[in-house]
Amino acid sequence: AEWSEHDLERRFGVGPRPDELGELAATFDALLDRLAASLRHEQRLSAELSHELRTPLARILAEMELLQRRERSAAEVHEAHEVVVRSAEQMNRIVETLLAAARAESHAPRGRSDLSEALSGLEEAWTPALAQRGARLEIRLPDGPLAVGLDADVVERVVAPLLDNASHFAASTVTVDAERNGTGVVVRVRDDGPGLVPGEAEAIFAPGARGAQPCDHQGTGLGLALARRLARAAGGDVRAGENGNGAGACFLVELPA
């Protein structure tokens, strides 16, 4: 009782004991392991939330402070409002993705959906957004149903950051397609931009990391990291792949079937 309250790292260990006491000690140790893991998870989630929300929140506060300090033109006010809205939307995406990852890591039922449903939702939401950035979205739906072992909204939260990333680098087109691959399903998100610099295929998934290719988008470098975390928590993965066209970036989303 004292350890669980004040010292979660203490354990009984495997010292010499009668069999019954040895089994009881092992049971208590396993219980303490689960308690410690749960506490670490909560601490990590709290730390990530505070870290990842700091940048968009700072932008909102800065814009509101400028609005209050001096008179600004109608165009400047409109631009400030857009910054606030974009930052608030970014905060909402971060919170939703982290909460979805937390639910997945808690081993809650993952659900089941038709991949076409998730991809259709993404097409409706992201076609106008990409058009504003001068890019066209092509989603090639598979023939017939393609079941995945996740709810459609979780699939959308995994793929959406990849679309956002691709939209900032694509010269004209972002392409999404999917196929069954062994015991799982793979979704490919490709763009026709400059692609990844050699050696950064893994580094760009670190929280806060940004690719070496120039980009006028001042993001937080969290999109790819959050997409990978949620995918892994749900039994899948996100990784950089090879673009068959020889140009642009390609990301692979591996999902459980």
N, C-alpha and C positions, 0 to 999 in steps of 0.2 A: 504493500500500500504506500509506503514511504517512497519507494523508487518511482512508482507511476505518477506520484504527485510532484516530486522534486528532482528526480535523477533518472530520466528515461534511458540512459546509456548503460546502466547497471544490469548485469545478467547473472543467473545462477551458474551457467556454464555446465561443463561435463565432468565435474569432480566425482570421486567414488562415493556412491550412495546405494542403499537398497533399491531394488528395481522399481518399487512403487513410487518412492520419493524421486528417483531419477526421471520417471515419466512425468510426474507432477512438475518438476523443475523445468523440463523441456516444454511443457504446455504453457507454463507461466512465461518462459522466455519468448515463445512464439506470440503470446498475447502482447507482451511488451514491444516486440518488433512491429506488430501491426499498429499499436498506439503511436510509436515513434514515427513510423512511416506516414500515418495520417497527419500527425502534427507537422512534419516536415513539408508535406504537400500543402497544407493550409498556409504555412509560412512562405513557401515559394510562390504560391498563387498571389498572396497579398503583396509580396515584393515585386512581382512582375506587373501586377495591376498599377501599383504606384509608379513604377519606372516607366511603363509604356504609355500611361495616360499623362505624364508630366509635360511632354512636348506639345500635344494639341491643346491641353489646358492652358499652357503658358501663352500660346498664340491667341486664344480667346481672350484671356485677361489683358494682353498687350493691346489688342484691337479695341476692346471696350475702354481701356484707359485713355487711348488716343482720342476716341470719340468724345469722351467727357472733358478732356483738357482744352480742346480748341475747336473752333468752327471748321467744318470740312465741307467740301463741295458735294453735290449730289452724287457725282461719279465716285468720289472717294468713300462716301458713306455706303454706296452700293457695293464697292469692292470690299470694304470692311465686313459687310454683312455676308458676302460670299465666303470670306476667309473663316468667319465664325461658323457658318453652316458646314463647310467642308471639315473643319476641325471637330465639330460636334458629331458629324457622321463618322469620322475616323475613330473617335472615342467609342461610339456605339458599336462599330465593327470589332474593335479590340475587345470590348467587354463581352460581346456575344460569342466571339470565337474562344476566348479564355473560359467562359462558362461552359460552352459546349465541350471543350477539352476536359474540363474538370468533371463533367458528367460522364464522359467516355472513360476517363481514368478511374472512376468509381465503379466500373464494371456493370453499369446499368444496361438494360437491354438496348441493343444498337438499332433495332428496327430493320426494315427491309423496304426497298423501293425500286421502281423502274428508273434506270439511269436517264432515259429519255425525258422523264418528268423534270429532273433536276437541270438537265441541259437546256430544256425549253424555257425554264424559269430564268436561267442565266442569260439566254438569248434575248428575252424580253427586257430584262433589266439593264443589260450592258450594251446592246446595240446603239441606243441613243448616246450613251456616255462615250463610247469609242468614236462615234460619228463626230462628236464635238472636238475630239482630239485628232481628227483627220484620218481615222482608220476605219476599216470595214471589218465586221465580225462575221466569220463563216463557221457555223456549227454543223457538223456532218453527223446527223443522228444515225445510229446503227439500225439495220433492217430488223424489225421485230423487237420484242421486249428484251432488255438486258438487265437482269436483276442484280442489285448490289445489296450487301448486308449492312446498309446504313440508311437512315432516314434521308429523304431528299434535301431537307434544309441543311443537314450536316455536309452532304456532298457539295452543296452550293457554297457553304462557308469555306470549304477547302479550296475549291477552284477559283472563287472570286478574287482572292489576292493575286493569283497568277494572271488573271485577265487584267487586273489593274496594273500589274507590273509590265505586262506585254504592251498595254496601250501607250505607255510612255516611251517605248523604244521602237514600236512598229513603224515602218515606212508607209505602209498602206493597208496591211491585212493582218488580222489575228485569226488563226484557225484552231478549232477544237474538234477532235474526233476521239472515238473510243472503240475498244475491242476487248474481247475476252482473251485472257492470257493465262493459260494453265488453270490454276484454281482461283484466280482473281480476275479483276477487270482493270484495264489501264486506260486512263484518259490522257491525251496529249494536248498540251497548249503550246502553240508555236506562233512566232511572229517573224516578220521579214526585216527586222532591224539589224544592228551591227553584231548581235550575238554576244556571247560571253568571252572574256579574256581568258586565255589558257591559264589553268591553275586556280581559277576562282569558282569552279563548279560546286565545291563544298563550302567554301568560305562565305558565300553570299547568303547561306542559311543561318549564319550567326546573328542573334538579335542585335540590331543597330548597324549591321554591315550594309554597305552599298557597293554596287558593282563599279568597275573602273571605267565603263563606258560613260561618256558625258550625257547628262540628262538635266533638263531645266526643271524637273519636278523635285521639290524639296520635301521628300517624305522622311519618315522616321526609321526606315530600314527594318520594319517589323513584319511586313506582309508575308514574305517567304518563310520567316521563322515561325509565325503563327500558323500558316498553312501546314507546314511540316509537323508542328506539335500536335495539331488537331488530327491530322491524318494518322500519325503514329498512335495517338491515344485511341483511335477508332479501329486499330488493327491494320492500317495501311501505311503508306509512306509517300513522300514527295521528294523527287530528286531531279537533277539536271540530266537531260538526255542529248542525243545527237540529232540535229535537224537534218533530215534527209535531203533537203534542198541545198545544203551546203552553206546556208546563210541564216542569220537570225538565231534566236534562242529557242530552245525546246525544253519544256518541263513535263515530267511524267508523274501522274497521280495514280498510285497503286491503291486499289480499293478491294476489300474482301467481297467475294461473290456471295 
